[in-house]
Amino acid sequence: MRRKLKEQGVTFQQLVNEEQSKKARHYLLTTEFNIEQISTRLGYSESASFIHAFKRWTGKTPKYYRA
């Protein structure tokens, strides 16, 4: 699998991050879940870690993105 991904020019971690980002954006736009609930659903033990990752993915905080 890693060889196939390498041929495509993508890493497994990049795929994971892309899926996490999609799920986070979906939750923010379509649910009333708070940031803590979203971070837990995505597997983060600390909401601060989720906020940091989301900002890295989108350039915005989850709160700003939702507004």
KOLLOVEX-933166 format. One record per residue: residue number from 0; residue in three letters; chain; x, y, z of N, C-alpha, C in turn. Coordinates in pm, whole numbers. Layout:
+--------+------+-------+--------+--------+--------+--------+--------+--------+--------+--------+--------+
| kolmar | doba | zavex |   n.px |   n.py |   n.pz |  ca.px |  ca.py |  ca.pz |   c.px |   c.py |   c.pz |
+--------+------+-------+--------+--------+--------+--------+--------+--------+--------+--------+--------+
|    NUM |  ALA |     A |      X |      Y |      Z |      X |      Y |      Z |      X |      Y |      Z |
...
+--------+------+-------+--------+--------+--------+--------+--------+--------+--------+--------+--------+
END
This chain:
+--------+------+-------+--------+--------+--------+--------+--------+--------+--------+--------+--------+
| kolmar | doba | zavex |   n.px |   n.py |   n.pz |  ca.px |  ca.py |  ca.pz |   c.px |   c.py |   c.pz |
+--------+------+-------+--------+--------+--------+--------+--------+--------+--------+--------+--------+
|      0 |  MET |     A |     82 |   -118 |      0 |      0 |      0 |      0 |     87 |    126 |      0 |
|      1 |  ARG |     A |    191 |    124 |     81 |    278 |    242 |     86 |    342 |    271 |    -50 |
|      2 |  ARG |     A |    376 |    163 |   -121 |    434 |    180 |   -254 |    335 |    247 |   -349 |
|      3 |  LYS |     A |    211 |    202 |   -344 |    107 |    262 |   -430 |     86 |    409 |   -396 |
|      4 |  LEU |     A |     83 |    438 |   -267 |     67 |    578 |   -225 |    185 |    662 |   -271 |
|      5 |  LYS |     A |    305 |    604 |   -257 |    425 |    678 |   -299 |    420 |    707 |   -449 |
|      6 |  GLU |     A |    371 |    612 |   -527 |    356 |    632 |   -671 |    259 |    747 |   -700 |
|      7 |  GLN |     A |    159 |    763 |   -613 |     60 |    870 |   -628 |    111 |   1002 |   -571 |
|      8 |  GLY |     A |    225 |    997 |   -501 |    281 |   1118 |   -443 |    211 |   1164 |   -317 |
|      9 |  VAL |     A |    157 |   1068 |   -241 |     84 |   1101 |   -119 |    125 |   1003 |    -10 |
|     10 |  THR |     A |    118 |   1048 |    115 |    149 |    960 |    227 |     20 |    917 |    296 |
|     11 |  PHE |     A |     30 |    811 |    372 |    -85 |    763 |    448 |   -133 |    872 |    544 |
|     12 |  GLN |     A |    -41 |    941 |    608 |    -79 |   1047 |    702 |   -153 |   1160 |    632 |
|     13 |  GLN |     A |   -116 |   1191 |    510 |   -187 |   1295 |    435 |   -331 |   1252 |    409 |
|     14 |  LEU |     A |   -352 |   1125 |    378 |   -487 |   1075 |    356 |   -570 |   1082 |    485 |
|     15 |  VAL |     A |   -507 |   1044 |    596 |   -576 |   1050 |    725 |   -614 |   1194 |    756 |
|     16 |  ASN |     A |   -521 |   1286 |    740 |   -549 |   1427 |    766 |   -659 |   1481 |    678 |
|     17 |  GLU |     A |   -661 |   1442 |    552 |   -764 |   1487 |    460 |   -903 |   1439 |    505 |
|     18 |  GLU |     A |   -911 |   1314 |    546 |  -1039 |   1260 |    594 |  -1083 |   1327 |    724 |
|     19 |  GLN |     A |   -989 |   1348 |    815 |  -1021 |   1415 |    941 |  -1072 |   1557 |    913 |
|     20 |  SER |     A |  -1007 |   1625 |    822 |  -1046 |   1760 |    786 |  -1187 |   1762 |    727 |
|     21 |  LYS |     A |  -1217 |   1669 |    637 |  -1350 |   1660 |    578 |  -1457 |   1636 |    684 |
|     22 |  LYS |     A |  -1430 |   1541 |    774 |  -1526 |   1510 |    879 |  -1547 |   1631 |    970 |
|     23 |  ALA |     A |  -1438 |   1697 |   1007 |  -1448 |   1813 |   1096 |  -1532 |   1923 |   1031 |
|     24 |  ARG |     A |  -1505 |   1953 |    904 |  -1582 |   2056 |    834 |  -1729 |   2018 |    823 |
|     25 |  HIS |     A |  -1754 |   1891 |    799 |  -1892 |   1843 |    792 |  -1964 |   1863 |    926 |
|     26 |  TYR |     A |  -1900 |   1821 |   1035 |  -1960 |   1837 |   1168 |  -1985 |   1984 |   1200 |
|     27 |  LEU |     A |  -1889 |   2069 |   1166 |  -1904 |   2211 |   1197 |  -2018 |   2276 |   1119 |
|     28 |  LEU |     A |  -2038 |   2234 |    997 |  -2139 |   2298 |    913 |  -2278 |   2235 |    923 |
|     29 |  THR |     A |  -2286 |   2111 |    967 |  -2416 |   2041 |    962 |  -2469 |   1995 |   1097 |
|     30 |  THR |     A |  -2393 |   2016 |   1205 |  -2440 |   1971 |   1336 |  -2429 |   2084 |   1437 |
|     31 |  GLU |     A |  -2486 |   2058 |   1552 |  -2476 |   2151 |   1665 |  -2369 |   2105 |   1764 |
|     32 |  PHE |     A |  -2290 |   2003 |   1729 |  -2185 |   1954 |   1819 |  -2092 |   2068 |   1856 |
|     33 |  ASN |     A |  -2053 |   2073 |   1983 |  -1953 |   2173 |   2021 |  -1814 |   2121 |   1984 |
|     34 |  ILE |     A |  -1715 |   2205 |   1999 |  -1578 |   2173 |   1957 |  -1527 |   2050 |   2031 |
|     35 |  GLU |     A |  -1556 |   2039 |   2159 |  -1512 |   1924 |   2238 |  -1574 |   1795 |   2184 |
|     36 |  GLN |     A |  -1702 |   1797 |   2150 |  -1769 |   1678 |   2097 |  -1710 |   1638 |   1962 |
|     37 |  ILE |     A |  -1682 |   1736 |   1880 |  -1623 |   1707 |   1748 |  -1483 |   1649 |   1766 |
|     38 |  SER |     A |  -1404 |   1710 |   1852 |  -1267 |   1660 |   1871 |  -1269 |   1518 |   1924 |
|     39 |  THR |     A |  -1361 |   1486 |   2012 |  -1372 |   1349 |   2065 |  -1413 |   1253 |   1954 |
|     40 |  ARG |     A |  -1508 |   1291 |   1872 |  -1553 |   1206 |   1762 |  -1441 |   1179 |   1661 |
|     41 |  LEU |     A |  -1350 |   1272 |   1649 |  -1238 |   1255 |   1556 |  -1118 |   1187 |   1621 |
|     42 |  GLY |     A |  -1130 |   1152 |   1749 |  -1023 |   1077 |   1815 |   -921 |   1158 |   1889 |
|     43 |  TYR |     A |   -946 |   1286 |   1908 |   -853 |   1371 |   1984 |   -887 |   1364 |   2132 |
|     44 |  SER |     A |   -787 |   1349 |   2215 |   -811 |   1346 |   2360 |   -820 |   1487 |   2416 |
|     45 |  GLU |     A |   -764 |   1584 |   2346 |   -766 |   1724 |   2390 |   -825 |   1809 |   2277 |
|     46 |  SER |     A |   -922 |   1892 |   2310 |   -980 |   1977 |   2207 |   -878 |   2077 |   2153 |
|     47 |  ALA |     A |   -781 |   2114 |   2234 |   -676 |   2207 |   2188 |   -596 |   2146 |   2073 |
|     48 |  SER |     A |   -572 |   2017 |   2078 |   -500 |   1949 |   1970 |   -583 |   1951 |   1842 |
|     49 |  PHE |     A |   -713 |   1930 |   1855 |   -801 |   1936 |   1740 |   -801 |   2077 |   1680 |
|     50 |  ILE |     A |   -814 |   2178 |   1765 |   -817 |   2316 |   1717 |   -688 |   2348 |   1642 |
|     51 |  HIS |     A |   -575 |   2306 |   1696 |   -446 |   2329 |   1631 |   -441 |   2260 |   1494 |
|     52 |  ALA |     A |   -486 |   2135 |   1488 |   -486 |   2061 |   1361 |   -580 |   2126 |   1261 |
|     53 |  PHE |     A |   -698 |   2166 |   1306 |   -794 |   2228 |   1216 |   -738 |   2357 |   1157 |
|     54 |  LYS |     A |   -671 |   2433 |   1241 |   -611 |   2558 |   1194 |   -502 |   2529 |   1091 |
|     55 |  ARG |     A |   -427 |   2422 |   1111 |   -324 |   2382 |   1016 |   -388 |   2340 |    883 |
|     56 |  TRP |     A |   -502 |   2271 |    888 |   -569 |   2224 |    768 |   -634 |   2337 |    689 |
|     57 |  THR |     A |   -696 |   2431 |    760 |   -780 |   2530 |    692 |   -731 |   2674 |    703 |
|     58 |  GLY |     A |   -642 |   2700 |    797 |   -598 |   2837 |    820 |   -694 |   2915 |    908 |
|     59 |  LYS |     A |   -799 |   2847 |    958 |   -900 |   2913 |   1043 |   -925 |   2828 |   1166 |
|     60 |  THR |     A |   -974 |   2892 |   1271 |  -1016 |   2816 |   1388 |  -1152 |   2752 |   1359 |
|     61 |  PRO |     A |  -1185 |   2643 |   1428 |  -1317 |   2583 |   1407 |  -1431 |   2680 |   1433 |
|     62 |  LYS |     A |  -1418 |   2762 |   1536 |  -1521 |   2858 |   1569 |  -1541 |   2959 |   1456 |
|     63 |  TYR |     A |  -1433 |   3009 |   1401 |  -1440 |   3104 |   1290 |  -1498 |   3037 |   1166 |
|     64 |  TYR |     A |  -1456 |   2913 |   1140 |  -1505 |   2839 |   1024 |  -1655 |   2818 |   1032 |
|     65 |  ARG |     A |  -1705 |   2788 |   1150 |  -1849 |   2762 |   1168 |  -1931 |   2889 |   1147 |
|     66 |  ALA |     A |  -1876 |   3003 |   1188 |  -1950 |   3131 |   1176 |  -1953 |   3172 |   1033 |
+--------+------+-------+--------+--------+--------+--------+--------+--------+--------+--------+--------+
END
